[in-house]
Amino acid sequence: MGLFVIELSSQKWHVAHGRSIELGLKSVIMAIVNVTPDSFSDGGHYEAVDAAVAHALACVEASADIVDIGGESTKPGAAAVNASEEQGRVLPVIEALRGKTDALISIDTYRADTARLAIGAGAHIVNDVFGLQREADIAVVAAHTGAGLCIMHTGRDRHKLSDVIDDQFVFLNRSLDIAAAAGVDRRNIVLDPGFGFAKESAEENLELMARFNALLRFDLPLLVGTSRKRFVGTITGRDAADRDVGTAATSAILRLQGAALFRVHNVAINRDALAVADAILKTRARLKA
């Protein structure tokens, strides 16, 4: 399959509190808001509630459709955070944002109890970096609340298959079985291939990018999170805080291969890159008509 493989089509992603968002015709941006002292590129910047809320609103002003609130760093070797500490970081931010923006709010957690409390506080989406395979009850929470569910692939704490795409299907199909058993509506699910999460090298991440369109066989919307990842730094020679241009290049490439949602630190740069990719896809559709 070539690079320009997707046909523009529209579908609704159903999320909590009776909301939905249109996916497909236009790139959707999910802004990263880390309420942590130790995240890899912006740790400590938005640790205070007021700073996190202000940053989230600035991201919305810059055209973010979703703000993703996280209270625990997922970088390799990060200090463990217990559930109470995680909830103490994220819940006040979600509660404050609920009254200040119509943007969708996502909670970045693998804990079922944190997800339940976050949705009660106003979150619409649960973003689980362990793909429901750390705490399976998080799928039950999503099913009972109607939350949107981002299911991410990871290679952490498990043996991976040698083929990068085969491993995606083995892991994510298991996650989808967990979701189905819990009663999650398939219309509420998006998948994330987990760039940088125990992908052993820049080459493995690049192979996942090069073969990304194979994931369209899941017939589910695809979210990608390449933002400021180490492999982008390996390619560009840039430190984490200076990888936004490289990130935007990956966003445009992955959009042309079928990604629908983009989890990023710098909304404005990725918005512009994705506007170009969207324009190419629309022009291709017009020429084909």
SVG drawing of the C-alpha trace seen along z (x, -y; Angstrom):
<svg xmlns="http://www.w3.org/2000/svg" viewBox="-26 -31 48 44">
<polyline fill="none" stroke="black" stroke-width="0.4" points="0.0,0.0 1.3,-3.5 1.4,-6.5 -1.8,-8.1 -4.1,-5.3 -7.1,-6.6 -10.5,-7.8 -12.0,-10.6 -15.0,-9.4 -16.8,-10.6 -17.8,-8.8 -18.8,-9.8 -16.7,-8.9 -19.1,-8.6 -17.9,-9.8 -19.3,-10.4 -21.9,-12.9 -23.8,-12.5 -21.1,-14.1 -19.5,-12.9 -16.9,-14.2 -16.7,-13.8 -13.6,-11.9 -12.2,-11.4 -12.8,-14.5 -10.5,-16.8 -7.6,-16.0 -8.5,-16.0 -5.9,-17.3 -5.6,-16.1 -3.4,-18.4 -1.1,-17.0 -1.5,-18.5 0.9,-16.9 0.1,-17.7 3.4,-16.1 6.8,-17.1 8.7,-14.7 7.2,-14.2 10.0,-13.9 9.7,-17.3 7.5,-19.5 7.6,-18.1 6.9,-20.7 5.6,-23.3 1.9,-22.7 2.1,-21.0 0.0,-23.7 -3.8,-23.6 -4.0,-27.1 -1.0,-26.6 -2.5,-23.3 -5.9,-24.9 -4.4,-28.0 -2.2,-25.8 -5.2,-23.6 -7.3,-26.6 -4.4,-28.0 -4.3,-24.7 -8.0,-25.0 -7.5,-28.6 -4.8,-27.2 -7.4,-24.7 -7.1,-21.6 -10.3,-19.6 -9.4,-17.5 -7.3,-18.1 -5.7,-15.1 -5.0,-15.4 -2.3,-13.1 -1.1,-12.9 1.6,-10.2 4.7,-10.3 5.0,-7.3 8.6,-7.9 10.9,-4.9 12.2,-4.9 9.7,-7.5 8.8,-7.5 5.7,-5.5 2.6,-7.5 -0.2,-6.0 -3.8,-6.4 -4.5,-9.0 -1.6,-11.3 -2.6,-10.9 -6.2,-11.8 -5.1,-14.8 -3.3,-16.1 -5.9,-15.6 -9.3,-15.9 -9.1,-19.6 -7.9,-20.4 -10.8,-18.5 -13.3,-20.1 -12.0,-23.6 -12.0,-22.9 -15.5,-21.6 -16.8,-25.0 -14.4,-26.9 -14.4,-25.1 -16.6,-23.0 -13.5,-21.1 -13.6,-17.4 -11.6,-16.3 -9.6,-13.1 -8.1,-11.4 -4.7,-9.7 -4.8,-6.8 -4.6,-3.1 -6.5,-3.0 -10.2,-2.1 -10.9,-4.2 -9.1,-7.3 -11.1,-6.9 -14.4,-6.7 -13.7,-9.7 -12.4,-11.7 -15.5,-11.0 -17.6,-12.0 -15.6,-15.3 -16.4,-16.0 -14.0,-14.0 -15.4,-12.5 -12.6,-10.1 -10.3,-7.5 -6.9,-7.2 -5.2,-4.0 -1.5,-3.5 -1.7,0.1 -4.5,1.0 -6.9,2.3 -4.3,4.9 -3.1,3.4 -6.5,2.9 -9.2,4.6 -12.0,2.9 -11.2,-0.3 -13.2,1.1 -16.1,1.7 -16.0,-2.0 -15.9,-3.0 -18.9,-0.8 -21.0,-2.0 -20.3,-5.7 -20.3,-5.7 -16.8,-7.2 -14.7,-7.4 -11.9,-4.9 -8.3,-5.2 -6.7,-1.8 -2.9,-2.0 -0.5,0.7 2.6,1.1 5.6,3.5 6.3,2.9 6.3,5.8 5.7,8.4 7.3,10.4 6.8,8.9 6.6,10.6 9.5,9.9 7.2,8.4 6.1,4.9 2.6,5.2 1.9,8.7 2.6,7.6 0.1,4.8 -2.6,7.1 -1.9,9.7 -1.9,7.1 -4.7,4.9 -7.0,7.8 -6.6,9.0 -7.5,5.4 -10.5,5.4 -11.7,8.7 -11.5,7.2 -13.5,4.2 -16.1,6.4 -16.4,8.6 -17.0,5.4 -19.7,4.2 -17.9,1.3 -19.7,0.0 -17.3,0.3 -18.3,-3.2 -16.6,-4.5 -13.2,-3.0 -10.1,-4.4 -6.7,-2.6 -3.2,-4.0 -0.2,-2.0 1.9,-3.4 4.9,-5.0 7.8,-5.1 6.3,-2.7 8.9,0.1 9.6,-0.2 13.2,0.8 14.8,-1.6 14.2,-4.5 14.1,-1.9 11.2,0.0 9.2,-3.3 10.1,-4.1 9.0,-0.7 5.7,-1.2 5.3,-4.5 6.2,-3.0 3.7,-0.2 1.1,-2.2 -1.7,-1.7 -1.8,2.0 -3.6,0.9 -6.6,-0.3 -7.6,3.4 -8.9,2.9 -11.6,0.7 -11.4,-1.7 -10.2,-5.3 -6.5,-5.6 -4.8,-8.0 -1.1,-8.6 1.3,-10.1 4.7,-10.7 5.1,-14.1 8.7,-14.8 9.5,-11.1 13.0,-9.9 13.0,-8.5 12.1,-11.9 15.2,-13.2 17.3,-10.4 16.3,-11.5 16.6,-15.2 19.4,-15.5 17.1,-17.7 16.5,-17.6 13.0,-16.8 11.7,-20.4 13.0,-21.2 11.3,-18.3 8.0,-20.0 8.9,-20.5 10.0,-16.9 6.8,-15.8 4.7,-17.8 6.4,-16.0 5.4,-12.6 1.8,-13.9 1.4,-14.8 2.9,-11.5 0.6,-9.5 -2.4,-11.5 -1.8,-10.6 -1.7,-7.0 -5.0,-7.1 -4.5,-8.4 -7.5,-10.5 -6.3,-11.9 -3.0,-13.4 -1.8,-13.7 0.7,-16.5 2.5,-19.1 2.6,-21.9 -0.9,-22.4 -0.2,-25.3 2.7,-23.7 0.9,-20.4 -2.3,-22.1 -0.6,-23.8 1.1,-20.6 -2.1,-18.6 -4.0,-21.4 -1.6,-20.7 -2.2,-17.0 -6.0,-17.4 -5.8,-19.7 -3.9,-17.0 -6.5,-14.4 -9.3,-16.6 -7.7,-17.4 -7.0,-13.8 -10.7,-13.0 -11.8,-15.8 -9.5,-14.6 -10.7,-11.1 -14.4,-12.1"/>
</svg>
